[in-house]
Amino acid sequence: MVSAGAHRNGSVFHISTHACPHLDGRSVVFGRVVGGVEVLEAVANTYTIRGRPVAVVRVEEAGVMEAE
């Protein structure tokens, strides 16, 4: 989760598919992918123009997986 700054409510969740050294010392990164890697790869490979996807990418269902 990344926040827009102190006392802000503009937090967003990010999933990184590669190293992000520009976030070192700025953000806390945690977690791992336990399923659905093919979906993440499809999203990561979506064609973009100036950083914006040209196709609609939407999370329609999300949930919490139980710990093993």
C-alpha distances in whole Angstrom, upper triangle without the diagonal:
4,7,10,12,14,15,13,12,10,6,5,4,6,9,11,15,16,16,14,16,15,12,14,14,12,8,8,8,9,11,14,15,18,19,19,19,22,20,17,20,21,18,18,21,21,24,22,24,23,19,20,21,24,24,22,19,18,16,19,18,15,16,16,18,20,20,23
4,7,9,11,13,11,10,8,5,5,6,7,11,12,16,16,16,13,15,13,10,13,13,9,7,8,9,12,14,16,18,21,22,22,22,24,22,19,21,22,19,18,22,22,23,22,23,21,18,18,20,24,24,22,19,19,18,21,21,18,19,19,21,24,24,27
4,5,8,9,7,7,6,4,7,9,11,14,16,19,20,19,16,17,15,12,15,14,10,9,11,12,15,17,20,22,25,26,26,25,27,25,22,24,25,22,21,25,24,26,24,25,22,19,20,22,25,26,24,21,21,20,23,23,20,21,21,24,26,26,29
4,7,9,6,7,5,6,8,12,13,16,18,21,22,21,17,19,16,13,16,15,12,11,14,16,18,21,23,25,28,29,28,28,29,27,24,26,27,23,23,26,25,26,23,24,21,19,19,22,25,26,24,22,22,21,24,25,23,24,25,27,30,30,33
4,6,6,8,8,9,11,14,16,19,20,24,24,22,19,19,16,14,16,14,11,11,14,16,19,22,25,27,30,31,31,30,32,30,27,29,30,27,26,29,28,29,27,27,24,22,23,25,29,29,28,26,25,25,27,28,26,26,26,29,31,31,34
4,5,9,10,10,14,16,18,22,23,26,27,25,22,22,19,17,18,16,13,13,15,18,20,23,26,28,31,33,33,33,35,33,30,32,33,30,29,32,32,33,30,31,28,26,26,29,32,33,31,29,28,27,29,29,27,27,27,30,31,31,35
4,7,9,11,14,17,20,23,25,28,29,28,25,25,23,20,21,19,16,16,17,20,22,24,28,30,32,34,34,34,36,33,31,33,34,31,30,34,33,34,32,32,30,27,27,30,33,33,31,29,28,27,29,29,27,27,27,30,31,32,35
4,6,8,11,14,17,21,22,26,27,26,23,24,21,19,21,19,16,15,17,19,21,23,26,28,31,32,31,31,33,30,28,31,31,28,27,31,30,31,28,29,26,24,24,26,29,29,27,26,24,23,26,26,24,25,25,28,30,31,34
4,6,9,13,16,19,21,25,26,26,23,25,22,20,22,21,17,16,17,19,20,22,25,26,28,29,29,29,31,28,26,29,29,26,26,29,28,29,27,28,26,23,23,25,28,27,25,23,21,20,22,23,21,21,22,25,27,28,32
4,7,10,13,17,19,22,24,23,21,22,20,18,20,20,16,15,16,17,19,21,23,24,27,28,27,27,28,25,23,26,26,22,23,26,25,26,23,24,22,20,19,21,24,24,22,20,19,18,20,21,20,21,22,25,27,28,32
4,7,10,13,16,19,21,21,18,20,18,15,18,18,14,12,13,14,15,17,20,21,23,24,24,24,26,23,20,23,24,20,20,24,23,25,23,24,22,19,19,20,24,24,21,19,18,17,19,19,17,18,19,22,24,25,28
4,7,10,13,16,18,18,16,19,17,15,18,18,15,12,13,13,14,15,17,18,21,21,20,20,22,19,17,20,20,17,17,20,20,21,20,21,20,17,16,17,21,20,18,15,14,13,16,17,15,16,17,20,22,23,26
4,7,10,13,15,16,15,17,17,14,17,18,15,12,12,10,11,12,13,14,17,17,17,17,19,16,14,17,18,14,15,18,18,21,19,22,21,17,17,17,21,20,18,15,14,12,15,15,12,14,14,17,19,20,23
4,6,10,12,13,11,15,14,12,15,16,14,11,11,9,11,11,12,12,16,16,16,15,17,15,11,14,15,12,12,15,16,18,17,19,18,15,15,15,19,18,17,14,14,13,16,16,14,16,16,18,21,21,24
4,7,9,11,11,14,15,13,15,18,16,13,12,9,10,10,9,9,13,13,12,11,13,12,8,11,13,10,9,13,14,17,17,20,19,15,16,15,19,18,17,14,14,13,16,16,14,15,16,16,19,20,22
4,6,7,8,11,12,11,13,16,15,12,12,9,11,11,10,10,14,15,14,12,14,13,9,10,13,11,9,12,14,16,16,19,18,15,16,16,19,19,19,16,17,16,19,19,17,19,19,19,22,22,23
4,7,9,13,14,14,16,19,18,16,16,12,13,12,11,10,14,14,13,10,12,12,8,8,11,10,7,10,13,15,16,19,18,15,17,16,19,19,19,16,17,17,20,20,19,20,20,20,23,23,24
4,6,10,12,12,13,17,17,15,15,12,14,14,12,13,16,17,16,13,15,15,12,11,14,13,10,12,15,17,17,19,19,16,18,18,21,21,22,19,21,20,24,24,22,24,23,23,26,25,26
4,6,9,9,10,14,14,13,13,11,13,14,13,15,18,20,19,16,18,19,15,15,18,17,13,16,18,20,19,22,20,17,20,20,24,24,25,22,24,23,27,27,24,25,25,25,27,26,27
4,5,6,7,11,11,10,11,10,13,15,15,17,20,22,21,19,21,20,16,17,19,17,14,17,19,20,19,20,19,16,19,20,23,24,24,22,23,23,26,27,25,26,25,26,28,27,28
4,5,5,9,10,10,12,11,15,17,18,20,23,25,25,22,24,24,20,20,23,21,18,20,22,23,22,23,21,18,21,23,26,28,28,25,27,26,30,30,28,29,28,29,31,29,31
4,6,8,8,9,12,12,16,19,20,21,25,27,26,24,26,25,21,21,24,21,18,21,22,23,21,21,19,17,20,22,25,27,27,25,26,26,30,30,28,29,29,30,32,31,33
4,6,5,6,8,9,13,16,17,19,23,25,25,23,25,24,20,21,23,21,18,21,23,24,22,23,20,18,20,22,26,27,27,24,25,24,28,28,26,26,26,27,29,28,30
4,5,7,8,9,13,16,18,20,24,26,26,24,27,26,23,23,26,24,21,24,26,27,25,26,24,21,24,26,29,30,30,27,28,27,31,31,28,28,27,28,30,28,30
4,6,8,10,14,17,20,23,26,28,29,27,30,29,25,26,29,27,24,27,29,30,28,29,26,24,26,28,32,33,32,30,30,29,32,32,29,29,28,29,30,29,31
4,7,10,13,17,19,22,25,27,28,26,29,27,24,25,28,25,23,26,27,28,26,27,24,21,24,26,29,30,29,27,27,26,30,29,27,27,26,28,29,28,31
4,6,10,13,16,19,22,24,24,23,26,25,21,23,25,22,21,24,25,26,25,26,24,21,23,24,28,28,27,24,24,23,26,26,23,23,22,24,26,25,27
4,7,10,13,16,19,22,23,22,25,24,20,22,25,22,21,25,26,28,26,28,26,23,25,26,30,29,28,25,25,23,26,25,22,22,20,21,22,21,24
4,7,10,13,16,18,19,18,21,20,17,19,22,20,18,22,23,25,25,27,25,22,23,24,28,27,26,23,23,21,24,23,20,19,18,19,20,19,21
4,7,10,13,16,17,16,20,19,16,19,22,20,19,22,24,27,26,29,28,24,25,25,29,28,27,23,23,20,23,21,18,17,15,15,17,15,17
4,7,9,12,14,14,17,17,14,17,20,18,18,21,23,26,26,29,28,25,25,25,28,27,26,22,21,18,21,19,16,15,13,12,14,12,14
4,6,9,11,10,14,14,12,14,17,17,16,19,21,24,25,28,28,24,25,24,27,26,25,21,21,18,20,19,16,15,13,12,14,12,14
4,6,7,7,11,11,9,11,14,14,14,17,19,22,23,27,27,23,24,22,25,24,22,19,18,16,18,16,14,14,12,11,13,13,14
4,7,8,11,12,11,14,16,16,17,19,21,25,26,30,30,27,27,25,28,26,24,21,20,17,19,16,14,13,12,9,11,11,11
4,6,8,9,10,12,14,14,15,18,19,23,25,29,29,26,26,23,26,23,22,19,18,15,17,14,13,13,12,10,13,13,13
4,5,5,7,9,10,11,13,14,16,20,22,25,27,23,23,20,22,20,19,15,15,13,14,13,12,13,14,12,15,16,17
4,5,5,6,9,10,10,12,14,18,20,24,25,21,21,19,21,19,19,16,16,14,17,16,15,16,16,15,18,18,18
4,5,5,6,9,10,10,12,16,19,22,24,21,21,18,19,17,17,14,15,14,16,16,16,18,19,18,21,21,21
4,5,5,6,9,10,11,15,17,21,22,19,18,15,17,15,14,11,11,11,13,13,13,15,17,16,20,21,22
4,5,5,6,9,10,14,15,19,20,17,16,14,17,15,14,11,12,11,14,14,13,16,17,17,20,21,22
4,5,5,6,9,12,14,18,19,16,16,14,16,15,15,12,14,14,17,17,17,19,20,20,23,24,24
4,5,5,6,10,13,16,18,16,15,12,13,11,12,10,12,13,15,16,17,20,21,21,25,26,26
4,5,5,9,11,14,16,13,12,9,12,10,10,7,9,10,13,15,15,18,20,21,24,25,27
4,6,9,10,13,14,11,12,10,12,12,13,10,13,13,17,18,18,20,22,22,26,26,27
4,6,9,12,14,12,12,10,11,11,13,11,14,16,19,20,20,23,25,25,28,29,30
4,6,10,12,10,9,6,8,7,9,8,12,14,17,19,20,23,25,26,29,30,32
4,7,10,9,8,6,6,7,10,11,15,17,20,23,23,27,29,30,33,34,35
4,6,5,5,4,6,8,11,11,15,18,21,23,24,27,29,30,34,35,37
4,5,5,6,7,10,13,14,17,21,23,26,27,30,32,34,37,38,40
4,6,8,10,13,15,16,19,22,25,27,28,31,33,34,38,38,40
4,7,9,12,13,13,16,18,22,24,24,27,29,30,34,35,37
4,6,9,10,10,13,16,19,22,22,26,28,30,33,34,36
4,5,7,8,11,14,17,20,21,24,27,28,32,33,35
4,7,9,12,16,18,21,23,26,29,31,34,36,38
4,6,10,13,15,18,20,24,27,28,32,34,35
4,6,10,12,15,17,21,24,26,29,31,33
4,7,10,12,14,18,20,22,26,28,30
4,6,9,11,15,18,20,23,26,28
4,6,7,11,14,16,20,22,24
4,7,10,14,16,20,22,25
4,7,11,13,16,19,21
4,7,10,13,16,18
4,7,10,13,15
4,6,9,12
4,6,9
4,6
4
